[in-house]
Amino acid sequence: MAYFIDPEECTACGVCIDECPVEAIVEGDDFYTIIADECTDCGACADVCPVEAISEGE
């Protein structure tokens, strides 16, 4: 399962983008999104998110 960024919690700080080894995170207007097909489930993004907006998908 790919990780998921909660758009209600994301502050678009950009920390997760720098941490993703496969560049599966894209910047939106007000929040970021993880491209599920590219995510390798490493969890690096969730580990660095300062507002805990990233979690494992279902």
OpenMM code with the backbone's topology and positions (N, CA, C; nanometers):
from openmm import Vec3, app, unit

residues = "MET ALA TYR PHE ILE ASP PRO GLU GLU CYS THR ALA CYS GLY VAL CYS ILE ASP GLU CYS PRO VAL GLU ALA ILE VAL GLU GLY ASP ASP PHE TYR THR ILE ILE ALA ASP GLU CYS THR ASP CYS GLY ALA CYS ALA ASP VAL CYS PRO VAL GLU ALA ILE SER GLU GLY GLU".split()
positions = [
    Vec3(0.0824, -0.1193, 0.0000),
    Vec3(0.0000, 0.0000, 0.0000),
    Vec3(0.0865, 0.1253, 0.0000),
    Vec3(0.0479, 0.2181, -0.0796),
    Vec3(0.1194, 0.3453, -0.0862),
    Vec3(0.0817, 0.4332, 0.0323),
    Vec3(0.1702, 0.5250, 0.0643),
    Vec3(0.1411, 0.6215, 0.1689),
    Vec3(0.0458, 0.7272, 0.1139),
    Vec3(-0.0192, 0.7996, 0.2037),
    Vec3(-0.1210, 0.8967, 0.1673),
    Vec3(-0.0989, 1.0248, 0.2472),
    Vec3(-0.1154, 1.1402, 0.1813),
    Vec3(-0.1047, 1.2691, 0.2492),
    Vec3(-0.2455, 1.3243, 0.2680),
    Vec3(-0.2817, 1.3505, 0.3916),
    Vec3(-0.4126, 1.4068, 0.4237),
    Vec3(-0.4131, 1.5546, 0.3851),
    Vec3(-0.4930, 1.5922, 0.2856),
    Vec3(-0.4936, 1.7315, 0.2395),
    Vec3(-0.5418, 1.8307, 0.3452),
    Vec3(-0.6181, 1.7819, 0.4425),
    Vec3(-0.6665, 1.8683, 0.5504),
    Vec3(-0.5558, 1.9013, 0.6508),
    Vec3(-0.4569, 1.8134, 0.6593),
    Vec3(-0.3487, 1.8303, 0.7562),
    Vec3(-0.2204, 1.8874, 0.6943),
    Vec3(-0.1986, 1.8631, 0.5652),
    Vec3(-0.0759, 1.9046, 0.4974),
    Vec3(-0.0622, 2.0567, 0.4948),
    Vec3(0.0568, 2.1047, 0.5311),
    Vec3(0.0850, 2.2489, 0.5294),
    Vec3(0.1727, 2.2886, 0.4113),
    Vec3(0.2004, 2.1942, 0.3232),
    Vec3(0.2827, 2.2173, 0.2031),
    Vec3(0.4196, 2.2742, 0.2382),
    Vec3(0.4804, 2.2195, 0.3418),
    Vec3(0.6116, 2.2687, 0.3855),
    Vec3(0.7251, 2.2221, 0.2939),
    Vec3(0.7054, 2.1076, 0.2261),
    Vec3(0.8050, 2.0597, 0.1312),
    Vec3(0.9074, 1.9624, 0.1858),
    Vec3(0.9041, 1.9354, 0.3142),
    Vec3(1.0023, 1.8452, 0.3737),
    Vec3(0.9937, 1.7058, 0.3127),
    Vec3(0.8737, 1.6575, 0.2885),
    Vec3(0.8553, 1.5216, 0.2359),
    Vec3(0.9109, 1.5047, 0.0947),
    Vec3(0.8976, 1.6069, 0.0134),
    Vec3(0.9471, 1.5975, -0.1246),
    Vec3(1.0968, 1.5716, -0.1263),
    Vec3(1.1690, 1.6414, -0.0425),
    Vec3(1.3147, 1.6246, -0.0361),
    Vec3(1.3544, 1.4865, 0.0143),
    Vec3(1.2685, 1.4231, 0.0920),
    Vec3(1.2995, 1.2946, 0.1538),
    Vec3(1.2641, 1.1746, 0.0657),
    Vec3(1.1719, 1.1906, -0.0287),
    Vec3(1.1258, 1.0775, -0.1110),
    Vec3(1.2345, 1.0328, -0.2097),
    Vec3(1.2800, 0.9072, -0.1977),
    Vec3(1.3883, 0.8587, -0.2846),
    Vec3(1.3450, 0.8302, -0.4286),
    Vec3(1.2151, 0.8197, -0.4531),
    Vec3(1.1683, 0.7875, -0.5881),
    Vec3(1.0873, 0.9008, -0.6508),
    Vec3(1.0882, 1.0166, -0.5862),
    Vec3(1.0189, 1.1362, -0.6367),
    Vec3(0.8706, 1.1094, -0.6651),
    Vec3(0.8047, 1.0409, -0.5703),
    Vec3(0.6636, 1.0053, -0.5858),
    Vec3(0.5693, 1.1113, -0.5288),
    Vec3(0.6249, 1.2211, -0.4774),
    Vec3(0.5424, 1.3262, -0.4181),
    Vec3(0.5413, 1.4476, -0.5096),
    Vec3(0.4209, 1.4981, -0.5363),
    Vec3(0.4071, 1.6148, -0.6238),
    Vec3(0.3426, 1.7302, -0.5472),
    Vec3(0.3829, 1.8489, -0.5842),
    Vec3(0.3335, 1.9694, -0.5191),
    Vec3(0.2032, 2.0158, -0.5821),
    Vec3(0.1052, 2.0457, -0.4981),
    Vec3(-0.0214, 2.1021, -0.5436),
    Vec3(-0.0290, 2.2478, -0.5022),
    Vec3(-0.1443, 2.3064, -0.5117),
    Vec3(-0.1600, 2.4463, -0.4731),
    Vec3(-0.1478, 2.4654, -0.3221),
    Vec3(-0.2204, 2.3851, -0.2451),
    Vec3(-0.2238, 2.4020, -0.1004),
    Vec3(-0.1733, 2.2814, -0.0227),
    Vec3(-0.1491, 2.1709, -0.0912),
    Vec3(-0.1012, 2.0498, -0.0249),
    Vec3(-0.0285, 1.9628, -0.1266),
    Vec3(0.0387, 1.8608, -0.0775),
    Vec3(0.1142, 1.7698, -0.1629),
    Vec3(0.0398, 1.6379, -0.1770),
    Vec3(0.0741, 1.5632, -0.2810),
    Vec3(0.0096, 1.4359, -0.3100),
    Vec3(0.1159, 1.3309, -0.3399),
    Vec3(0.0908, 1.2084, -0.2971),
    Vec3(0.1796, 1.0966, -0.3283),
    Vec3(0.1201, 1.0183, -0.4441),
    Vec3(0.1997, 0.9944, -0.5468),
    Vec3(0.1569, 0.9146, -0.6617),
    Vec3(0.1682, 0.7677, -0.6206),
    Vec3(0.0546, 0.7052, -0.5983),
    Vec3(0.0502, 0.5698, -0.5425),
    Vec3(0.1285, 0.4681, -0.6251),
    Vec3(0.1220, 0.4781, -0.7559),
    Vec3(0.1906, 0.3816, -0.8418),
    Vec3(0.3425, 0.3935, -0.8349),
    Vec3(0.3913, 0.5069, -0.7878),
    Vec3(0.5359, 0.5286, -0.7793),
    Vec3(0.5902, 0.5100, -0.6383),
    Vec3(0.5025, 0.5143, -0.5395),
    Vec3(0.5431, 0.5016, -0.3991),
    Vec3(0.5937, 0.3602, -0.3712),
    Vec3(0.7079, 0.3514, -0.3016),
    Vec3(0.7668, 0.2211, -0.2685),
    Vec3(0.7436, 0.1812, -0.1230),
    Vec3(0.6594, 0.2537, -0.0528),
    Vec3(0.6258, 0.2236, 0.0868),
    Vec3(0.7451, 0.2286, 0.1821),
    Vec3(0.8409, 0.3132, 0.1545),
    Vec3(0.9581, 0.3192, 0.2416),
    Vec3(0.9289, 0.3924, 0.3720),
    Vec3(0.8310, 0.4853, 0.3701),
    Vec3(0.7933, 0.5567, 0.4915),
    Vec3(0.8801, 0.6759, 0.5254),
    Vec3(0.9772, 0.7076, 0.4407),
    Vec3(1.0671, 0.8200, 0.4689),
    Vec3(0.9913, 0.9514, 0.4813),
    Vec3(0.8899, 0.9694, 0.4000),
    Vec3(0.8116, 1.0929, 0.4026),
    Vec3(0.7350, 1.1072, 0.5337),
    Vec3(0.6746, 0.9985, 0.5789),
    Vec3(0.5973, 1.0009, 0.7032),
    Vec3(0.6872, 1.0290, 0.8229),
    Vec3(0.8086, 0.9777, 0.8180),
    Vec3(0.9021, 0.9965, 0.9286),
    Vec3(0.9404, 1.1432, 0.9493),
    Vec3(0.9404, 1.2230, 0.8415),
    Vec3(0.9857, 1.3617, 0.8528),
    Vec3(0.8735, 1.4642, 0.8542),
    Vec3(0.7504, 1.4220, 0.8321),
    Vec3(0.6394, 1.5174, 0.8270),
    Vec3(0.6171, 1.5807, 0.9649),
    Vec3(0.6335, 1.7138, 0.9745),
    Vec3(0.6220, 1.7797, 1.1045),
    Vec3(0.4796, 1.7872, 1.1602),
    Vec3(0.3794, 1.7673, 1.0756),
    Vec3(0.2399, 1.7742, 1.1230),
    Vec3(0.1712, 1.6380, 1.1171),
    Vec3(0.2484, 1.5329, 1.0892),
    Vec3(0.1967, 1.3960, 1.0837),
    Vec3(0.0794, 1.3818, 0.9883),
    Vec3(0.0900, 1.4442, 0.8716),
    Vec3(-0.0175, 1.4392, 0.7708),
    Vec3(-0.0050, 1.3182, 0.6787),
    Vec3(0.1012, 1.2408, 0.6930),
    Vec3(0.1258, 1.1285, 0.6035),
    Vec3(0.1094, 0.9977, 0.6791),
    Vec3(0.0320, 0.9065, 0.6185),
    Vec3(0.0103, 0.7763, 0.6800),
    Vec3(0.0046, 0.6686, 0.5730),
    Vec3(0.0087, 0.5435, 0.6179),
    Vec3(-0.0013, 0.4325, 0.5243),
    Vec3(-0.1418, 0.4256, 0.4686),
    Vec3(-0.1518, 0.4033, 0.3379),
    Vec3(-0.2827, 0.3907, 0.2728),
    Vec3(-0.3488, 0.2602, 0.3095),
    Vec3(-0.4727, 0.2497, 0.2722),
    Vec3(-0.5492, 0.1279, 0.3035),
    Vec3(-0.5648, 0.0420, 0.1802),
] * unit.nanometer
topology = app.Topology()
chain = topology.addChain("A")
for resn in residues:
    res = topology.addResidue(resn, chain)
    for name in ("N", "CA", "C"):
        topology.addAtom(name, app.Element.getBySymbol(name[0]), res)
